Amino acid sequence: MADQTKKRYITSEDLKKHNKPGDLWISIQGKVYDVSDWVKSHPGGEAAILNLAGQDVTDAFIAYHPGTAWHHLEKLHNGYHVRDFHVSDVSRDYRRLAAEFSKRGLFDKKGHVTLYTLMCVGVMLAAVLYGVLACTSIWAHLISAVLLGLLWIQSAYVGHDSGHYTVTSTKPCNKLIQLLSGNCLTGISIAWWKWTHNAHHMACNSLDHDPDLQHIPIFAVSTKFFNSMTSRFYGRKLTFDPLARFLISYQHWTFYPVMCVGRINLFIQTFLLLFSKRHVPDRALNIAGILVFWTWFPLLVSFLPNWSERFIFVFVSFAVTAIQHVQFCLNHFAADVYTGPPNGNDWFEKQTAGTLDISCRSYMDWFFGGLQFQLEHHLFPRLPRCHLRTVSPVVKELCKKHNLPYRSLSWWEANVWTIRTLKNAAIQARDATNPVLKNLLWEAVNTHG
């Protein structure tokens, strides 16, 4: 620990120079930490630190880490402090609010939502098994397919909660729930989810840093994609070629049909990551979980009497999950976007600009998994979903105080906004003056390298 009488100071401009792999510095409350070597051990993945390196990351650190994490910082302190360290009024209020929630124990009171959801998933799984194995009616099989889709939706919410460590207080239990609800039940790797989701939270709605907006050649939420920008997350060019131009020109018509089969892309992305050369935490466990899914699901489908019913069963179950895929898009597609890396000094502002809430009755909270309170979740990702509705009025007031957007739309309004955003980009994509580069069809799915 550096002697307090021998503090060494640098400026914010000096700090910005340490933002490259092998030379990564961050500051938290004006104290500088060298995370160059530790970045590979970061539980939240490398992308979160790489995006914010060379900046003050206090707000992001508070959002993502419990109080116990502060004790692990000292060993990374390099003795420097930021001389011109400054806290904005927005950040000061945000930190005060986070501290208040912590004192009230909201981050620790997990509630019983996850337990009830898991029970619901168990009941639906039993009903699906009964409908397929014990019934011969095609209508029973269709109902089973619908239930399976709903099961996947609710299981994904549990995986999301456990991925943010809002289910239990112990990491082993959270990891077990992640693998069961994600890999084993839905066939989507929790490792892939963490890799992309943490980057999404850190760089919410950055066109070149947020993977959740990078859907070329299928969708483009901004005409800036027409310049074939480089994805800083995937490390490749998002090529706007003839195929992309054609598909995006009709994206406001294809949006819902694509969502019906969007699950296939998630399966592909899971396999591309797990069998890539990238560093994947718990790779073996993730692969084992995926193998569990690809054992029970095809086996279940095989018990259906013929190939036509099997196809219908799989399609219907996938199509039901489109509800969830659409919801994720509604939360961000029509919100404000920007290019470049996130700025640690405007954490609160970026989250409010890049998110949309979905208004609904309280009895529908289970159906949306708490993510209808998207802004509240982005500001406080460690907050269990049972508290999101409670804190939403406070967040709304804070946004109003600082003249920041707080947008809460009905499900219908959010769909209208999203389709309008896609339509505007589609019209621009048809402009013959836009440059078109060489067609690279493989890039449509090969995002991991």
N, C-alpha and C positions, 0 to 999 in steps of 0.2 A: 504494500500500500504506500502510495506516495505521501511524503510528509506534507502536511497542510501548509507549512511555512515555505515550502519550495514548489509551489504550484507553477506549472508551465502552461502558457496560454498560446492558443492559435485562434485565427479568425474563421468565420464561416466559409470564407473563400478558400482558406487553406484546407479546411475539412473536405471541401468538394473535390479536391485533387485525389483523395483516397477512395475512389469508387470503382476500381478495376479488380478483377479476380487476382488474388495474391496480395492485394493492398486494399483492404476493406476496413474503413473506419466508420463508426456511427457515434452520435452523441445522444445521451439521454439526460435530460435536465441539465444540459450544459457540460456534462462529464463525458469524456471521449473514451471509446472502447475500440480495441483492435480485434476484429472478428475474422481476420484473414484466414486463419487456420481452423477456427471453430465453425465456420459457416457450413462445412460438410456434415457437422454433427447436429445442426439446428433441427429440432423436431418438426418445425414448420416448413422445412425444405430450404434450398438455396435461393430460390427465386425471390422470396420475401425480402431477404437481406440484400441481394444484388440490386433489386429495384430501388431500395432506399439508402444504399451506401453513400457515404459522403454528406449525409444530412442529419439533422436532429430528428429522431424517431420516437420521441417521448409519447405522443398520442397513440401511435400504432402499438408501442410496447405496452402501454396501459390497457389498450383494448384487448390484446391477445394473451396477456400473461397474468397469472395470479400473483398475489403479494409475495409468495415464497420465491418467485423468480428473481426478485431484486437481490437476494443473497448470493446468487450465482454470478452476478455481474462483476464483482470486485476483482476477480482473477483475470478479467479481460481488460481492466482499466490500464491504459498506457501512460498515465501520469499527466495527460493534457486536459485542459478545460477550454471551452469556447468563450473567448473574451466578449464577443458581441452577442451572446446568447439572449434571446428575447422570446417572451411568451405573449401571444396575441390574446385579445379579450375572449375570442371564441374558444381557444384552447384552454384558457384559464377556467371558463365556465364548464367546458367539457370534462376537465379533470376533476373539478369540484363535484360534478354530477356522478362521475364514476366512483369517486371516494364515498359519496353518500350512499350509493347502491351497495358498495362493499360493506359499509358500516351496518346497513340494514340486513346484511346477510343474503341478499338476493342472488349473488353468484353461487352461493353454497346450497341454497334451498332448491333442490332439483325438482321437487314435486313428484307426482305419480303419473304424469302424462305418458312417459315412455313405457312404464309398466302396463298401463291400460292399452297403449298402442300395440305392445308386444302380445298381450292377451288377445287383442283383436286380430292381429296377424295370425296367431295360432288357431283361432276359431275359423278364420277364412281358409287357412291351409287345410284344415280338417274337412271343411265343406268342399273344397276343390277336389281333394282326394276321393271323397265319397261320390261326388258328382261324376267323376271320370271312371272310377273303378267299379262303382256299385250301380250306376244308372246306365240305361241303354238309350234313353231319349236324347235326341239331338239338342232339344231345348235345355235339358239338364247340362249338357256339355257346353252350350253357349253361356249359360249362367255361370258355370265354373270358370270359363275363360274370363268373363267380366270380373269375377271375384279374384282371380289370379292377378289381373291387372291392378285392381285396387290394393291387393296384398303387396305388390311390388312398390306401389306409390307410398304406402304407409311404412314399409320396411326401409325405403330410401330415406324417409324423414328420420327414422331412428338412426340410420347410418350417419346422416348429416349431424344429428345431435351428438352422437358419440364421437364423431370426428372433431367436434368443437369442445369435447370433454365436458359436456353439459348433462350427461346421463348419470354417471357415478363419480365419486371422488377419487377413485384409484385408476391409474393408467392401465394395469392389466385387465381390469373389468371392462373398461372402455374399449380396449383393443379387441377383446373377445366379442363384444357386442358389434363392433365395427365389422369384423370378419364374418360373423353370422348374418347380420342384417344386410351387409353389402355383398361380399363375395359369394357366400353360400346360398343366400336366398334370391338375390337379384342378378348375380353374374357380373356385377360391375365392381372392379377392384377398388378397395378403399385407398390403396396406394396411388392409383391414378387420380381418384377424386381429390385426395389431399394435395397432390402435386399441382393440379389445375385450380382447385378451389382457393387455396391459400394465395396463389398469385392473383386470382380474381379479386379477392378482398383487398389486397395491398394496392392494386392498380385498377380500382373499380372504374370501368368504362373508358380506360385508355385504349384507343384503337390498336396501338402497336404493342401494348404490354399485357392487356387483359385477354386471356385465351377464350373467355366466354363470349367475346364479340367477333372472334376470328373464324368465320364460317365460309370463306371463299372456297369453292366457287358456287356454293348453294345460296348463301344469303350475304347481303352487305347492308348494314344499317346506316352507312355514311358514304357519300361519294368520294371521300378521301381514299377509300379502298381502291378506287379506279386508277390510282397512280402506282399500283403494285407495291405497296409499302412492305417493309420487312418486319416480320413478327419477332420482337425481342424475346418472346417467351419460347417459341419453337425454334428460333434461330434460322429461319428460312424466309424467302420472299413469298408473299401472298399474291400470286400472279393473277392479274386481271386479264385473262386471255379470251378467245372467242367462246369457249365453253362457259366461262364465268359470265360473260356479257349476256349470252342467251338465257342462262338459268336465272340470273338476277333480274333480267327484264320482266320476268313473270313471277317474281318471288312473292308478291302479295296474293297471288292465286295459289301458289304451291306451298305456302307456309303451313297450312293445316294438314294437307296430305303428307308432307315430309315429316311433320311431327308424329304422325301415326306410325311411321317406321323409324323414327329417330333413335329408338333403342338399339337398332342394329349398329349404328355408328358408335354408340357407347361400348358395345361389345368389341368392335374393331379397335377402338382406342385403348381398351384394356389390354388386349393381346399385344398391340404394338408396343406399349410401354413395358409390360412384364417380360417380353422376350427381346427387348432392346438392350443396347450396351450401356444405357444410363444407369446411374446408381439408384436402386429401388429399395427402400427400407422394407425389411421383412418380405423379400421377394418370394422365398419358399412358401411362407404361410399364405401369401396372396395367391400364388399359383395353386396351392392345395385347396383353398377356398373356391377358386374358380372351377377346379375339377369336380368339386362336390356339386356345384350348380349344373355343370354340363354332364353330370351323371343322372341326377334325379329328374331334371326337366325333360330331356329327350326320352327318358324311360317312361315318364308320365304320359307324354304325347303318344308314345308307341302303343299304349293301351286303348287308344281310340280305334274304332272299328275299321276305318278306311282312310286313304290319303286325303280325300276332299275334306273330311271332318278334321283331320289333323292340321291341314293348312288353315282352315277357318278358325280353329281353336288358337293357333299361334298368332294369326293376324289380329283377331279380336283382343287377345290379351295384350299384345303390343300396342294396339290402337287405344285401348283404355288408358295406358300410361301417357298418351299424348296430352292428357289433361295437365299432368305435372310438367312435361316439357314446355308446354305453352305458358304455364304459370311462370317458369323461370325466365322465359323470354319477356313476358309482360313486365317483370320487375326492372328490366334494364334497357331493352331495345329502344324504347321511346324516350329514355332519359337523356341528359346531356352527355356528350362524348368529348374527348380531347386526345391529342397525340403527345407522345413523350412519356418519360417516367413519372411516377407519382412524386408529389412533393410532401415531405414529412411535416412541413409547416402549415399545410392547409388540409389536414386529415379530415376534419369535420366537414369542411366545405365540399371536398371531393365526394364524400359519401352522400351528402344531401343532394348534390347535383346529379349523381349517377344512379339514383334509385327511385323507384316508385312503389308506394304501398298499395295494397288492394283492400278496400273496405269491405267488411262482411259482418254478419251477426256473430256474437261470441260462440254460439253453438256450432259454427262452421270452422272454428279454429283448428279442430282436429283434422279436418279435411285438407286445409292448407298447410298443415305442419308448422304453423307459426310464421311461415315465411311470407305471409301477406303483410307482416310488419317488417318489410325488407330493410328500411332505413334503420329502425331500432336494432335489428339483427346486425347490420353492418357496423353500427357504432359500438355495439356491445356484443360481439360474437360469442362471448363466454356466458352470456345471460341465458338461463334456461327458458324455453319457449313459453312456459306457464306465466312468466312475468312480463312478456313483451307487451301485452295489451295494457297492463298496469302502468308501464313507464311511458307509453306512447303520448299521453297528454303533456308530460314534462318535456319530452323531446320536441313536441310541436311548439310549445311555448319558447323553448330555447332557439328554435329556428326563427320564430317570429321576432324574438328580441334582436337577433343579428341579421334580420332581413334575408334569410336563406330559404330556399324552397322546401316546402313540406307537402308533397303531392300524394294524396290518398284518393284513388279512383275506384269506382265500382268495377266489377269484372268486365262488364260490357264496355265501359269507357276505356279501360286499359287495353282491351282488344282493338277498339277503334283507333286509339293512339298508335298502337304497334303496327297495325295494317297500314295506316297513313304514312308512317315512317318508311316502311318497306316499299310502299307505292311510290313515294317521292324519289327514293333511290332508284327504283326500277325505271321510272320515266327518264331519269338522267342516264341510266345505263344504255338506253336505246339510242342515245346521241351518237351519230356516226363519227363525230370529231374526237371522241375519247380514244386515247392510244390503246392498242391491244397488243400484248406481247405473245410470245410463243406458247402454244398449248402444252401444258404439263399435267396431263390427266392424273398421273400417279400422285401428284401433290394434293389431290382432292381428299385422300385418306391418309397419306404417308406423312403425318405431322410429327412423328417422333424420331424418324431417322434410324 
